Amino acid sequence: MAGTANKKQSRIQTENRSLILTAALNVFSTDGYRGATLERIAERAGMSKTNVLYYFPSKEEIYHTALEQTVEGWLEPFSEISAEGDPVEELRRYISLKLQLSAEQPEASRLFANEVQRGAPLMLDFLKTRLKSLVDEKAAVIREWIDQGKLAPVDPYHLIFMIWATTQHYAD
């Protein structure tokens, strides 16, 4: 954050960042990254462009933060899948939560879909690090269920991506 990068955020700073991100999510999901402008984000947030730039140094940083928050929100229930749980119940819970999040936040779903359609240029680092390690971890859980005879043999990665593709399709 430009003006307050190393300081604890006040309540107002936290609220303003949230207002900007909510406005940006709406603008990016409607206009796309290229069509979105800082002026439009500021207008939607009820702030000046200068004020927006106090909290985020660029349009790219706003976009990246909004996108990362979206994906992190979707990954939270995915990360809670437990090897000790019943596979059907664990996967059902995750799928239900993912669909609920997408239904409650259609702009976030559109933002993510638009980013993927663009080739995920601003998500590549995230995809190669945090997401890859989490997918590897949950693929190991699925493999464990298969080895224990709790789940029919399937490629764990294909199952994960099929769930994501299906929930994204229904959300959109």
C-alpha atoms as an extended CHARMM CRD file, in Angstrom:
* protein
*
       172  EXT
         1         1  MET       CA              0.0000000000        0.0000000000        0.0000000000  PROA      1               0.0000000000
         2         2  ALA       CA              1.5700000000        3.2600000000       -1.1230000000  PROA      2               0.0000000000
         3         3  GLY       CA              1.1770000000        5.6630000000        1.8090000000  PROA      3               0.0000000000
         4         4  THR       CA              0.8590000000        3.1350000000        4.6170000000  PROA      4               0.0000000000
         5         5  ALA       CA              2.8760000000        0.1280000000        3.4670000000  PROA      5               0.0000000000
         6         6  ASN       CA              4.7300000000       -0.4640000000        6.7330000000  PROA      6               0.0000000000
         7         7  LYS       CA              2.1010000000        0.7270000000        9.1990000000  PROA      7               0.0000000000
         8         8  LYS       CA             -0.8160000000       -1.0240000000       10.7960000000  PROA      8               0.0000000000
         9         9  GLN       CA             -3.9710000000       -0.0040000000        8.9590000000  PROA      9               0.0000000000
        10        10  SER       CA             -6.5790000000        2.0400000000       10.7540000000  PROA      10              0.0000000000
        11        11  ARG       CA            -10.2410000000        1.0700000000       10.5980000000  PROA      11              0.0000000000
        12        12  ILE       CA            -10.8380000000        3.7730000000        7.9700000000  PROA      12              0.0000000000
        13        13  GLN       CA             -7.8910000000        2.5990000000        5.8660000000  PROA      13              0.0000000000
        14        14  THR       CA             -9.1750000000       -0.9750000000        6.0170000000  PROA      14              0.0000000000
        15        15  GLU       CA            -12.6750000000        0.1860000000        5.0660000000  PROA      15              0.0000000000
        16        16  ASN       CA            -11.3670000000        2.3160000000        2.1980000000  PROA      16              0.0000000000
        17        17  ARG       CA             -9.2880000000       -0.5450000000        0.7980000000  PROA      17              0.0000000000
        18        18  SER       CA            -12.3570000000       -2.7500000000        0.9960000000  PROA      18              0.0000000000
        19        19  LEU       CA            -14.4830000000       -0.1150000000       -0.7870000000  PROA      19              0.0000000000
        20        20  ILE       CA            -11.8790000000        0.1670000000       -3.5400000000  PROA      20              0.0000000000
        21        21  LEU       CA            -11.6320000000       -3.5940000000       -3.9790000000  PROA      21              0.0000000000
        22        22  THR       CA            -15.4130000000       -3.9940000000       -4.0910000000  PROA      22              0.0000000000
        23        23  ALA       CA            -15.6910000000       -1.2230000000       -6.6750000000  PROA      23              0.0000000000
        24        24  ALA       CA            -12.7810000000       -2.6480000000       -8.6460000000  PROA      24              0.0000000000
        25        25  LEU       CA            -14.2790000000       -6.1250000000       -8.6630000000  PROA      25              0.0000000000
        26        26  ASN       CA            -17.4320000000       -4.7090000000      -10.1970000000  PROA      26              0.0000000000
        27        27  VAL       CA            -15.5730000000       -2.6160000000      -12.7760000000  PROA      27              0.0000000000
        28        28  PHE       CA            -13.0900000000       -5.3420000000      -13.7530000000  PROA      28              0.0000000000
        29        29  SER       CA            -15.8030000000       -7.9880000000      -14.0480000000  PROA      29              0.0000000000
        30        30  THR       CA            -17.9120000000       -5.6800000000      -16.2360000000  PROA      30              0.0000000000
        31        31  ASP       CA            -15.2570000000       -3.9080000000      -18.3240000000  PROA      31              0.0000000000
        32        32  GLY       CA            -12.3660000000       -6.3750000000      -18.2020000000  PROA      32              0.0000000000
        33        33  TYR       CA             -8.8370000000       -5.4420000000      -17.2230000000  PROA      33              0.0000000000
        34        34  ARG       CA             -8.1170000000       -3.3920000000      -20.3330000000  PROA      34              0.0000000000
        35        35  GLY       CA            -11.4440000000       -1.5580000000      -20.2580000000  PROA      35              0.0000000000
        36        36  ALA       CA            -11.2900000000       -0.7010000000      -16.5570000000  PROA      36              0.0000000000
        37        37  THR       CA             -9.8810000000        2.6620000000      -15.5450000000  PROA      37              0.0000000000
        38        38  LEU       CA             -8.7060000000        4.0550000000      -12.2290000000  PROA      38              0.0000000000
        39        39  GLU       CA            -11.1770000000        6.8950000000      -12.7200000000  PROA      39              0.0000000000
        40        40  ARG       CA            -14.0920000000        4.5010000000      -13.0020000000  PROA      40              0.0000000000
        41        41  ILE       CA            -12.9370000000        2.4830000000       -9.9860000000  PROA      41              0.0000000000
        42        42  ALA       CA            -12.5750000000        5.6860000000       -7.9670000000  PROA      42              0.0000000000
        43        43  GLU       CA            -16.0120000000        6.8990000000       -9.0650000000  PROA      43              0.0000000000
        44        44  ARG       CA            -17.6020000000        3.5590000000       -8.1380000000  PROA      44              0.0000000000
        45        45  ALA       CA            -15.8270000000        3.6560000000       -4.7410000000  PROA      45              0.0000000000
        46        46  GLY       CA            -16.9540000000        7.2460000000       -4.1300000000  PROA      46              0.0000000000
        47        47  MET       CA            -13.3700000000        8.4970000000       -3.9460000000  PROA      47              0.0000000000
        48        48  SER       CA            -10.9420000000       10.5650000000       -5.9460000000  PROA      48              0.0000000000
        49        49  LYS       CA             -8.3930000000        8.8670000000       -8.1720000000  PROA      49              0.0000000000
        50        50  THR       CA             -5.6560000000       10.3150000000       -5.9600000000  PROA      50              0.0000000000
        51        51  ASN       CA             -7.2200000000        8.7070000000       -2.9030000000  PROA      51              0.0000000000
        52        52  VAL       CA             -7.3910000000        5.3350000000       -4.6780000000  PROA      52              0.0000000000
        53        53  LEU       CA             -3.7110000000        5.6650000000       -5.5960000000  PROA      53              0.0000000000
        54        54  TYR       CA             -2.8820000000        6.3030000000       -1.9330000000  PROA      54              0.0000000000
        55        55  TYR       CA             -4.0700000000        2.7690000000       -1.1560000000  PROA      55              0.0000000000
        56        56  PHE       CA             -2.9360000000        1.0190000000       -4.3350000000  PROA      56              0.0000000000
        57        57  PRO       CA             -0.0510000000        2.2380000000       -6.5080000000  PROA      57              0.0000000000
        58        58  SER       CA             -1.6070000000        1.0970000000       -9.7970000000  PROA      58              0.0000000000
        59        59  LYS       CA             -4.5850000000       -0.4250000000      -11.5600000000  PROA      59              0.0000000000
        60        60  GLU       CA             -2.5820000000       -3.6460000000      -11.8900000000  PROA      60              0.0000000000
        61        61  GLU       CA             -2.0900000000       -3.8110000000       -8.1100000000  PROA      61              0.0000000000
        62        62  ILE       CA             -5.8220000000       -3.3460000000       -7.4980000000  PROA      62              0.0000000000
        63        63  TYR       CA             -6.6070000000       -6.0500000000      -10.0540000000  PROA      63              0.0000000000
        64        64  HSD       CA             -4.0230000000       -8.4310000000       -8.6310000000  PROA      64              0.0000000000
        65        65  THR       CA             -5.3010000000       -7.9230000000       -5.0730000000  PROA      65              0.0000000000
        66        66  ALA       CA             -8.9470000000       -8.4170000000       -6.0750000000  PROA      66              0.0000000000
        67        67  LEU       CA             -8.0620000000      -11.5370000000       -8.0310000000  PROA      67              0.0000000000
        68        68  GLU       CA             -5.9130000000      -12.9670000000       -5.2560000000  PROA      68              0.0000000000
        69        69  GLN       CA             -8.6390000000      -12.3630000000       -2.6560000000  PROA      69              0.0000000000
        70        70  THR       CA            -11.1280000000      -14.1420000000       -4.9020000000  PROA      70              0.0000000000
        71        71  VAL       CA             -8.9450000000      -17.1940000000       -5.3750000000  PROA      71              0.0000000000
        72        72  GLU       CA             -7.9050000000      -17.2930000000       -1.7140000000  PROA      72              0.0000000000
        73        73  GLY       CA            -11.5750000000      -17.2310000000       -0.7150000000  PROA      73              0.0000000000
        74        74  TRP       CA            -12.2760000000      -20.1820000000       -2.9890000000  PROA      74              0.0000000000
        75        75  LEU       CA             -9.2160000000      -22.0770000000       -1.7660000000  PROA      75              0.0000000000
        76        76  GLU       CA            -10.0470000000      -21.7650000000        1.9120000000  PROA      76              0.0000000000
        77        77  PRO       CA            -12.7330000000      -24.4950000000        1.8400000000  PROA      77              0.0000000000
        78        78  PHE       CA            -10.5610000000      -26.5480000000       -0.5470000000  PROA      78              0.0000000000
        79        79  SER       CA             -7.6810000000      -26.4160000000        1.9250000000  PROA      79              0.0000000000
        80        80  GLU       CA             -9.9730000000      -27.8250000000        4.6270000000  PROA      80              0.0000000000
        81        81  ILE       CA            -10.4560000000      -31.1420000000        2.8080000000  PROA      81              0.0000000000
        82        82  SER       CA             -9.2210000000      -33.7420000000        5.2730000000  PROA      82              0.0000000000
        83        83  ALA       CA             -7.8020000000      -37.2030000000        4.6280000000  PROA      83              0.0000000000
        84        84  GLU       CA             -9.5090000000      -38.3850000000        7.8190000000  PROA      84              0.0000000000
        85        85  GLY       CA            -12.9410000000      -37.4070000000        6.4970000000  PROA      85              0.0000000000
        86        86  ASP       CA            -15.3140000000      -39.3740000000        4.3000000000  PROA      86              0.0000000000
        87        87  PRO       CA            -14.3760000000      -38.6000000000        0.6620000000  PROA      87              0.0000000000
        88        88  VAL       CA            -17.9610000000      -38.1170000000       -0.4920000000  PROA      88              0.0000000000
        89        89  GLU       CA            -18.7640000000      -35.7820000000        2.3890000000  PROA      89              0.0000000000
        90        90  GLU       CA            -15.4950000000      -33.8620000000        2.1060000000  PROA      90              0.0000000000
        91        91  LEU       CA            -15.9200000000      -33.3080000000       -1.6360000000  PROA      91              0.0000000000
        92        92  ARG       CA            -19.6400000000      -32.5670000000       -1.3170000000  PROA      92              0.0000000000
        93        93  ARG       CA            -18.9350000000      -29.9270000000        1.3410000000  PROA      93              0.0000000000
        94        94  TYR       CA            -16.2460000000      -28.3190000000       -0.8020000000  PROA      94              0.0000000000
        95        95  ILE       CA            -18.3580000000      -28.3010000000       -3.9630000000  PROA      95              0.0000000000
        96        96  SER       CA            -21.3420000000      -26.8420000000       -2.0850000000  PROA      96              0.0000000000
        97        97  LEU       CA            -19.2170000000      -24.0960000000       -0.5520000000  PROA      97              0.0000000000
        98        98  LYS       CA            -17.5460000000      -23.2760000000       -3.8870000000  PROA      98              0.0000000000
        99        99  LEU       CA            -20.9180000000      -23.0030000000       -5.6180000000  PROA      99              0.0000000000
       100       100  GLN       CA            -22.2760000000      -20.8760000000       -2.7720000000  PROA      100             0.0000000000
       101       101  LEU       CA            -19.2820000000      -18.5100000000       -2.9170000000  PROA      101             0.0000000000
       102       102  SER       CA            -19.6260000000      -18.1670000000       -6.6770000000  PROA      102             0.0000000000
       103       103  ALA       CA            -23.3740000000      -17.5450000000       -6.4380000000  PROA      103             0.0000000000
       104       104  GLU       CA            -22.8920000000      -14.9110000000       -3.7320000000  PROA      104             0.0000000000
       105       105  GLN       CA            -20.0610000000      -13.2300000000       -5.6300000000  PROA      105             0.0000000000
       106       106  PRO       CA            -20.7980000000      -13.4240000000       -9.3760000000  PROA      106             0.0000000000
       107       107  GLU       CA            -18.4120000000      -10.5480000000      -10.0820000000  PROA      107             0.0000000000
       108       108  ALA       CA            -15.5650000000      -12.5320000000       -8.5460000000  PROA      108             0.0000000000
       109       109  SER       CA            -16.4550000000      -15.5220000000      -10.6780000000  PROA      109             0.0000000000
       110       110  ARG       CA            -16.4520000000      -13.3580000000      -13.8330000000  PROA      110             0.0000000000
       111       111  LEU       CA            -13.1590000000      -11.7570000000      -12.8240000000  PROA      111             0.0000000000
       112       112  PHE       CA            -11.5370000000      -15.1660000000      -12.4490000000  PROA      112             0.0000000000
       113       113  ALA       CA            -13.0070000000      -16.4840000000      -15.7130000000  PROA      113             0.0000000000
       114       114  ASN       CA            -11.8060000000      -13.3770000000      -17.5770000000  PROA      114             0.0000000000
       115       115  GLU       CA             -8.3080000000      -13.7800000000      -16.1560000000  PROA      115             0.0000000000
       116       116  VAL       CA             -8.1340000000      -17.4230000000      -17.2090000000  PROA      116             0.0000000000
       117       117  GLN       CA             -9.3910000000      -16.5520000000      -20.7030000000  PROA      117             0.0000000000
       118       118  ARG       CA             -6.5600000000      -14.0240000000      -20.9720000000  PROA      118             0.0000000000
       119       119  GLY       CA             -4.0580000000      -16.8090000000      -20.1960000000  PROA      119             0.0000000000
       120       120  ALA       CA             -3.8060000000      -15.9010000000      -16.5020000000  PROA      120             0.0000000000
       121       121  PRO       CA             -0.9440000000      -13.3940000000      -16.9680000000  PROA      121             0.0000000000
       122       122  LEU       CA             -1.2930000000      -11.8570000000      -13.5080000000  PROA      122             0.0000000000
       123       123  MET       CA             -1.8510000000      -15.1720000000      -11.7430000000  PROA      123             0.0000000000
       124       124  LEU       CA              1.0920000000      -17.1600000000      -13.0420000000  PROA      124             0.0000000000
       125       125  ASP       CA              3.2530000000      -16.7470000000       -9.9400000000  PROA      125             0.0000000000
       126       126  PHE       CA              0.3100000000      -17.6130000000       -7.7010000000  PROA      126             0.0000000000
       127       127  LEU       CA             -0.5740000000      -20.6320000000       -9.8630000000  PROA      127             0.0000000000
       128       128  LYS       CA              3.0130000000      -21.9040000000       -9.8130000000  PROA      128             0.0000000000
       129       129  THR       CA              3.4990000000      -21.5070000000       -6.0660000000  PROA      129             0.0000000000
       130       130  ARG       CA              0.5990000000      -21.3770000000       -3.6170000000  PROA      130             0.0000000000
       131       131  LEU       CA             -1.9890000000      -23.0420000000       -5.8190000000  PROA      131             0.0000000000
       132       132  LYS       CA              0.3460000000      -25.7690000000       -7.0850000000  PROA      132             0.0000000000
       133       133  SER       CA              1.4120000000      -26.7720000000       -3.5810000000  PROA      133             0.0000000000
       134       134  LEU       CA             -2.1970000000      -26.8680000000       -2.3730000000  PROA      134             0.0000000000
       135       135  VAL       CA             -3.3120000000      -28.9280000000       -5.3760000000  PROA      135             0.0000000000
       136       136  ASP       CA             -0.4110000000      -31.3340000000       -4.8250000000  PROA      136             0.0000000000
       137       137  GLU       CA             -1.3870000000      -31.6530000000       -1.1550000000  PROA      137             0.0000000000
       138       138  LYS       CA             -5.0620000000      -32.3610000000       -1.9250000000  PROA      138             0.0000000000
       139       139  ALA       CA             -4.1760000000      -34.7320000000       -4.7850000000  PROA      139             0.0000000000
       140       140  ALA       CA             -2.2200000000      -36.7300000000       -2.1950000000  PROA      140             0.0000000000
       141       141  VAL       CA             -5.3440000000      -36.8410000000        0.0110000000  PROA      141             0.0000000000
       142       142  ILE       CA             -7.4210000000      -38.1140000000       -2.9020000000  PROA      142             0.0000000000
       143       143  ARG       CA             -4.7440000000      -40.6830000000       -3.7460000000  PROA      143             0.0000000000
       144       144  GLU       CA             -4.8020000000      -41.8370000000       -0.1070000000  PROA      144             0.0000000000
       145       145  TRP       CA             -8.5910000000      -42.3000000000       -0.2980000000  PROA      145             0.0000000000
       146       146  ILE       CA             -8.1620000000      -44.3260000000       -3.4850000000  PROA      146             0.0000000000
       147       147  ASP       CA             -5.4240000000      -46.4680000000       -1.9100000000  PROA      147             0.0000000000
       148       148  GLN       CA             -7.7110000000      -47.1390000000        1.0780000000  PROA      148             0.0000000000
       149       149  GLY       CA            -10.5450000000      -48.1690000000       -1.2420000000  PROA      149             0.0000000000
       150       150  LYS       CA            -12.7170000000      -45.2250000000       -0.1450000000  PROA      150             0.0000000000
       151       151  LEU       CA            -12.8560000000      -43.7280000000       -3.6320000000  PROA      151             0.0000000000
       152       152  ALA       CA            -12.8970000000      -45.2710000000       -7.0970000000  PROA      152             0.0000000000
       153       153  PRO       CA             -9.6060000000      -45.0550000000       -8.9880000000  PROA      153             0.0000000000
       154       154  VAL       CA             -9.2970000000      -41.7130000000      -10.7290000000  PROA      154             0.0000000000
       155       155  ASP       CA             -6.4500000000      -39.3410000000      -11.4910000000  PROA      155             0.0000000000
       156       156  PRO       CA             -6.5600000000      -36.9720000000       -8.4880000000  PROA      156             0.0000000000
       157       157  TYR       CA             -5.5110000000      -33.9620000000      -10.5600000000  PROA      157             0.0000000000
       158       158  HSD       CA             -8.1840000000      -34.6440000000      -13.1520000000  PROA      158             0.0000000000
       159       159  LEU       CA            -10.7850000000      -34.9110000000      -10.3940000000  PROA      159             0.0000000000
       160       160  ILE       CA             -9.7300000000      -31.5920000000       -8.8620000000  PROA      160             0.0000000000
       161       161  PHE       CA             -9.7510000000      -29.7780000000      -12.2040000000  PROA      161             0.0000000000
       162       162  MET       CA            -13.0590000000      -31.3710000000      -13.1860000000  PROA      162             0.0000000000
       163       163  ILE       CA            -14.6070000000      -30.1180000000       -9.9390000000  PROA      163             0.0000000000
       164       164  TRP       CA            -13.2380000000      -26.6400000000      -10.5560000000  PROA      164             0.0000000000
       165       165  ALA       CA            -14.3730000000      -26.5710000000      -14.1740000000  PROA      165             0.0000000000
       166       166  THR       CA            -17.8390000000      -27.8370000000      -13.2960000000  PROA      166             0.0000000000
       167       167  THR       CA            -18.3800000000      -25.4540000000      -10.3910000000  PROA      167             0.0000000000
       168       168  GLN       CA            -17.0880000000      -22.5460000000      -12.4710000000  PROA      168             0.0000000000
       169       169  HSD       CA            -19.4290000000      -23.4650000000      -15.3220000000  PROA      169             0.0000000000
       170       170  TYR       CA            -22.4650000000      -23.6460000000      -13.0460000000  PROA      170             0.0000000000
       171       171  ALA       CA            -21.4650000000      -20.4580000000      -11.2460000000  PROA      171             0.0000000000
       172       172  ASP       CA            -21.2000000000      -18.5730000000      -14.5340000000  PROA      172             0.0000000000
